[in-house]
Amino acid sequence: MWLRLHPVCLRSQTRTVAGILLKVSRLRVNANVSRFSHSAGQTCKALLYRKHGDPSQVVQLEDVELRPLGVKDVRVKMLAAPINPSDINMIQGTYAILPDLPAVGGNEGVAQVVEVGHQVKSLKIGDWVIQRDPGLGTWRTEAVLAEDHVISLLNDIPLLSAATVGVNPCTALRMLSDFEDLQPGDSVIQNAANSGVGQAVIQIAAAKGINTINVVRDRPEFPHLSDRLKGIGATYVIKEEALRRPDIEDLFKTCPKPKLALNGVGGKSATELLRHLQTGGSMVTYGGMSKQPVTIPVSALIFKDVKVRGFWITQWKKDHSHDARAFRSMVDELCSLIRQGKLTAPACTEVGLQDYRKALDTAMQPFTSAKQILIM
Ligand SMILES: NC(=O)c1ccc[n+]([C@@H]2O[C@H](COP(=O)([O-])OP(=O)(O)OC[C@H]3O[C@@H](n4cnc5c(N)ncnc54)[C@H](OP(=O)(O)O)[C@@H]3O)[C@@H](O)[C@H]2O)c1
């Protein structure tokens, strides 16, 4: 993700982003030294990159050594791991945090514990676990991880939900909870509504009785996509172009103007979201898929006093790292929605680890509307 912010609008956010870069780069160095500094012992297969570049060119399936199991470590077998845009950007070398090289790709996924160190208290063999933090390299068949770098999940939820719950649904839940006091009947508008984050926003909002106005790019199969998103709880699904037409105001005769806009795209798309916000509402930027800067019309600031914010789940996790219950209770809330059938995994294509090149290429194509999930 290459996120540029319009210079006149977001001075405080730019400072925040710079702060994130400084703090997190220290974290990554530590994580990567431990992953590659041990010798001898067991190996596993992993998707490794030794330099930045085009993912399907620089990523290779290789044997890597597992570090010996420490007393507070667990050895896990990876079960499934998604390919997210941030994984691609890390390999390209354009993300806010970059691991030391060589690095194993992937930042989330679900694994099963197969061995525990003798001082491990919270985990046992057979448990499903997900990683707390990015940077552990999930595109691999096995890993040795510190007990406190993972949390367990009950294995009564679908595998694909478990593999994708730790980043996008967490982001969606936080953005719906932490910026505006949303009540049943309120509205949220979002772009990239068919993304993993977008699908989680739709479902979590629907579970809370909140309307969603979902903006997607036009495509030949728009009616099919619209039906699919409405099937998971979207109130309205509209094309980017429709958002610019005057008759969009008709929609607001039956649905309140949104208190919250969620921007994963940037550029004109973000500006259009802002135009429809309630006075005093918030636009939260969490992604920059168009690679275009966010421009805020002065009228939105002067006459509507909109709040322009940003969100990064990595920073939220870091800010809450002292409180082990914070991440746990968020994941528990999401798993409860999954069990109730109110939160499903995003539309996915399952791909064997050995077919990683195809999966990486597909993950970078526009209009695919399906997340690539590596199955180990
Ligand atoms: N800040 C955070 O904490 C946080 C957490 C999770 C994710 N993210 C970010 O959120 C974004 C979405 O992640 P995800 O995993 O949900 O993505 P995803 O499931 O892979 O979906 C990608 C989305 O981006 C859209 N898109 C791709 N290229 C675009 C372009 N040039 N212009 C407009 N839209 C474009 C796609 O729309 P089409 O179908 O039209 O191609 C699709 O809706 C990424 O930028 C990711 O890094 C941020």
The ligand as an SDF file (V2000), in Angstrom:
LIG
                    3D

 48 52  0  0  0  0  0  0  0  0999 V2000
   -5.2530   -0.0120    8.1780 N   0  0  0  0  0  0  0  0  0  0  0  0
   -5.4340   -1.2700    8.5600 C   0  0  0  0  0  0  0  0  0  0  0  0
   -5.3520   -1.6240    9.7310 O   0  0  0  0  0  0  0  0  0  0  0  0
   -5.7610   -2.2760    7.5090 C   0  0  0  0  0  0  0  0  0  0  0  0
   -6.1540   -3.5760    7.8590 C   0  0  0  0  0  0  0  0  0  0  0  0
   -6.5130   -4.4630    6.8390 C   0  0  0  0  0  0  0  0  0  0  0  0
   -6.4310   -4.0530    5.5150 C   0  0  0  0  0  0  0  0  0  0  0  0
   -5.9820   -2.8030    5.2330 N   0  0  0  0  0  0  0  0  0  0  0  0
   -5.9040   -2.2940    3.8610 C   0  0  0  0  0  0  0  0  0  0  0  0
   -7.2230   -2.3200    3.3410 O   0  0  0  0  0  0  0  0  0  0  0  0
   -7.1620   -2.4770    1.9440 C   0  0  0  0  0  0  0  0  0  0  0  0
   -8.0520   -3.6620    1.5540 C   0  0  0  0  0  0  0  0  0  0  0  0
   -7.4950   -4.8600    2.1140 O   0  0  0  0  0  0  0  0  0  0  0  0
   -8.2710   -6.2400    1.9380 P   0  0  0  0  0  0  0  0  0  0  0  0
   -7.4640   -7.3480    2.4640 O   0  0  0  0  0  0  0  0  0  0  0  0
   -9.6470   -6.0500    2.4460 O   0  0  0  0  0  0  0  0  0  0  0  0
   -8.2850   -6.2780    0.3340 O   0  0  0  0  0  0  0  0  0  0  0  0
   -8.8170   -7.3640   -0.7010 P   0  0  0  0  0  0  0  0  0  0  0  0
   -9.8100   -8.2520   -0.0550 O   0  0  0  0  0  0  0  0  0  0  0  0
   -7.6430   -7.9530   -1.3760 O   0  0  0  0  0  0  0  0  0  0  0  0
   -9.5820   -6.4370   -1.7530 O   0  0  0  0  0  0  0  0  0  0  0  0
   -8.9160   -5.4310   -2.4630 C   0  0  0  0  0  0  0  0  0  0  0  0
   -9.9050   -4.2950   -2.7040 C   0  0  0  0  0  0  0  0  0  0  0  0
   -9.2420   -3.2010   -3.2830 O   0  0  0  0  0  0  0  0  0  0  0  0
   -9.9480   -2.7700   -4.4300 C   0  0  0  0  0  0  0  0  0  0  0  0
   -9.0120   -2.1860   -5.3700 N   0  0  0  0  0  0  0  0  0  0  0  0
   -7.9060   -2.7680   -5.8830 C   0  0  0  0  0  0  0  0  0  0  0  0
   -7.2700   -1.8980   -6.7010 N   0  0  0  0  0  0  0  0  0  0  0  0
   -7.9970   -0.7580   -6.6830 C   0  0  0  0  0  0  0  0  0  0  0  0
   -7.8680    0.5010   -7.3190 C   0  0  0  0  0  0  0  0  0  0  0  0
   -6.8340    0.7770   -8.1460 N   0  0  0  0  0  0  0  0  0  0  0  0
   -8.8070    1.4410   -7.0840 N   0  0  0  0  0  0  0  0  0  0  0  0
   -9.8410    1.1850   -6.2660 C   0  0  0  0  0  0  0  0  0  0  0  0
  -10.0310    0.0230   -5.6310 N   0  0  0  0  0  0  0  0  0  0  0  0
   -9.1170   -0.9420   -5.8430 C   0  0  0  0  0  0  0  0  0  0  0  0
  -10.6060   -4.0180   -4.9520 C   0  0  0  0  0  0  0  0  0  0  0  0
  -11.6910   -3.6500   -5.7620 O   0  0  0  0  0  0  0  0  0  0  0  0
  -11.9700   -4.3180   -7.2230 P   0  0  0  0  0  0  0  0  0  0  0  0
  -12.7040   -5.5810   -6.9640 O   0  0  0  0  0  0  0  0  0  0  0  0
  -12.7640   -3.2680   -7.8720 O   0  0  0  0  0  0  0  0  0  0  0  0
  -10.6060   -4.5580   -7.8620 O   0  0  0  0  0  0  0  0  0  0  0  0
  -11.0380   -4.6680   -3.6370 C   0  0  0  0  0  0  0  0  0  0  0  0
  -12.2180   -4.0660   -3.1690 O   0  0  0  0  0  0  0  0  0  0  0  0
   -5.6910   -2.6650    1.5950 C   0  0  0  0  0  0  0  0  0  0  0  0
   -5.1560   -1.4180    1.2470 O   0  0  0  0  0  0  0  0  0  0  0  0
   -5.0940   -3.1300    2.9080 C   0  0  0  0  0  0  0  0  0  0  0  0
   -3.7130   -2.8740    3.0070 O   0  0  0  0  0  0  0  0  0  0  0  0
   -5.6610   -1.9140    6.1890 C   0  0  0  0  0  0  0  0  0  0  0  0
  1  2  1  0
  2  3  2  0
  2  4  1  0
  4  5  1  0
  4 48  2  0
  5  6  2  0
  6  7  1  0
  7  8  2  0
  8  9  1  0
  8 48  1  0
  9 10  1  0
  9 46  1  0
 10 11  1  0
 11 12  1  0
 11 44  1  0
 12 13  1  0
 13 14  1  0
 14 15  2  0
 14 16  1  0
 14 17  1  0
 17 18  1  0
 18 19  2  0
 18 20  1  0
 18 21  1  0
 21 22  1  0
 22 23  1  0
 23 24  1  0
 23 42  1  0
 24 25  1  0
 25 26  1  0
 25 36  1  0
 26 27  1  0
 26 35  1  0
 27 28  2  0
 28 29  1  0
 29 30  1  0
 29 35  2  0
 30 31  1  0
 30 32  2  0
 32 33  1  0
 33 34  2  0
 34 35  1  0
 36 37  1  0
 36 42  1  0
 37 38  1  0
 38 39  2  0
 38 40  1  0
 38 41  1  0
 42 43  1  0
 44 45  1  0
 44 46  1  0
 46 47  1  0
M  CHG  2   8   1  16  -1
M  END
$$$$
